């Protein structure tokens, strides 16, 4: 779910406004009002508000630059979320190559530079004393600042995406590129926070709070990128065989429904999943819930074969596939559990969402309680801070560990 307010759409892309824009609207309006005091209170505040609105429009166009280039690469853009001096397009997947990633990253700053030149030229059409000319000139300067600010080499800024693409090109690993750009983004974030607080505490310039706020924003989002990248790495590197469990039982396919119910369902059992087999060959999954819909008179004569889902009709994975494929197959087929098969076609394990969470927690050394893992198993929902369905959907995988 998107945070903030939906304010419309452009080119079919929904636009969401982050709550931080309330800060931007007031701050930009107030700061620019100070430069127009000689024109009177009404015009001064009006000019400040117009600049804030044009800043918003500039950021929208900046983000549209990214989004339209992504769309040209066949990438679906689900939405754009706007905040502070930038925004975040929500895309269906990452670019497939470092070259394509660079194109998407550089598109935004290029749009801001084009706006800088266009608005600068427009401002020259008005007399030097014209308020409209002054506003166009100011917004042109803001777009130049946007371009320069966003090209700083640290995620989540566009410069961080450029750095990611460059390292990706050099090393051949997208994850290495993201990690370098994330480290740079966190360092720049701490630098901004420290510099802003030093300015406030030493020279009493409260504009330093603005620098600290931007630093905090960069640090927060760099950490988000790092968390997502760590999860993507885990999904690619962990194999099905590493998280699957043997929490199932194999039963004789020739058991009658009554025999099966008496022997397994009516007694306390730690198993909730049953597979039917005959002469050492797996036939399929037993739909034990179906027994309740079958008349009692038939239960003594009909066998489990009546309520089996054949193995070749089930959603399965091989034991060597990555968790990425496991999750994508589970989500595509809307399964809460998936069956793992050996190369010979035998059932070797089952995987549900709690097994996935436990495996990732072990791989990344995350502190996830057993109570939370049990909740995931019962409810079938991943932890709130672990949007694995969405992360798996946008993760490219070329078949090799990174």
Buried (B, 14 or more C-beta within 10 A) or exposed (E): EBEBEEEEEBEEBBBBBBEBBEBBBEBBBEBBBEBBEEEEEEBBBBBBBBBBBBBBEBBBBBBBBBBBBBBEBEBEBBBBBBBBBBBBBBBEBBBBBBEBBBBBBBBBBBBBBBBBEEBBEBBEEBEEEEBBBBBBBBBBBBBBBBBBBBBBBBBBBBBBBBBBBBBBBEBEBBBBBBBBBBBBBBBBBBBBBEBBBEBBEEEEEEEBBBBBBBBBBBBEBBBBBBBBBBBBBBBBBBBBBBBBBEBBBBBBBEBBBBBBBEEBBEEEEEEEBBBBBEEEEBBBBBBBEEBEEEEEEEBEEBBBBBBBBEBEEBBBBBBEBBBBBBBBBBBEEEBEBBBBBBEEEBBBBBBBBBBBBBBBBBBBEBEBEEEBBEBBBEEEEBBEEBEBBBBBBBBEBEEEEB
